[in-house]
Amino acid sequence: MTDYSNLVIRPLDSDHDRLGFHCGVASLDDYIQKQARQDVKRRVSRVFAATTVERPNSIVGYYTLSTLSIELGQLPLALARKLPRHPVPAALLGRLAVNQAAQSHGVGKMLLVDAIKRTLAVSDEIAIYAMVVDAIDERAQHFYEQFGFSLLSSGNQRLFLPLKSI
């Protein structure tokens, strides 16, 4: 049995076996296999891959980070009242996926914690008000909600977590 408690999470590079990644969601599999490297090259997203020490090229899970602005109208009124009258900067956790063999071993939690830590580190240098996630389905939405994420606006599964609440 593989030990997933001590993952190595680093930027995606050409040594990673992207074609061997399968999480069971076609859009997430297709992204890492076909599009992720191009997004990194174009500087529109950063992709971070988790591997084990024993198999440093086999992707156990991955996530993407990029930036976006949140319109005040998307935030709860109580928060929006306290902010300047223009969009606020945020980090977008656009995708988070765990290989099928590693699911239910806490890998998703470790990836989320790593993404939050990276975002907090960057927020010491540039302004970032919140982390935003796009939950792919209700199960993913519940996963993020257990870590304090809240829905941004009704009608979608985009959630946010103000960094000051961490």
C-alpha positions, 0 to 999 in steps of 0.5 A: 500500500502506498503511503500518501502522508509525505507528498512532494508538491512542486510545479508541473514539469516535463518529467511528470507522467501526465498521461498516467493520471486518471481521476475519473473526471474526464475534464480534469484528466484531459486538462492535465494530459493535454492543456496544463503545460500550455497554460504554464507556458502561456503564464495563464495558470500555475500547475502544482503536481503531488508525487510520492518520494518513491515515484517522483514522476507519477502524479498523485494529484494536482491543482492550478492557481491563477488570479482573478478579480471578484466583483463586489456584487458577488460578495455577501453584502456584509463583506462588500460594505467593508471593501473599496468600491472596485473589484477585489483581487483573489487567487483562483484555485481553478482545478484540484484533482486526485488520481483514482488510486489515491482517492480517500487518503487525504490527498485532496486536503493536502493539496488544498492546504498547499494551495492555501499556504502558497497563496498566503505566502504570495499575499505578503508581497501582493494584495490578495483578498480571498481564495476562490474555487470552482467546485466541479460538482456538489461533492466538491462543493461540500469538500470546500465548505468543510474548510470554511469556503462559502458560495460567492453568488447564487446559481453557480458553484464558485466559492471563496474564503477570505484570507484573513479568516485563515 
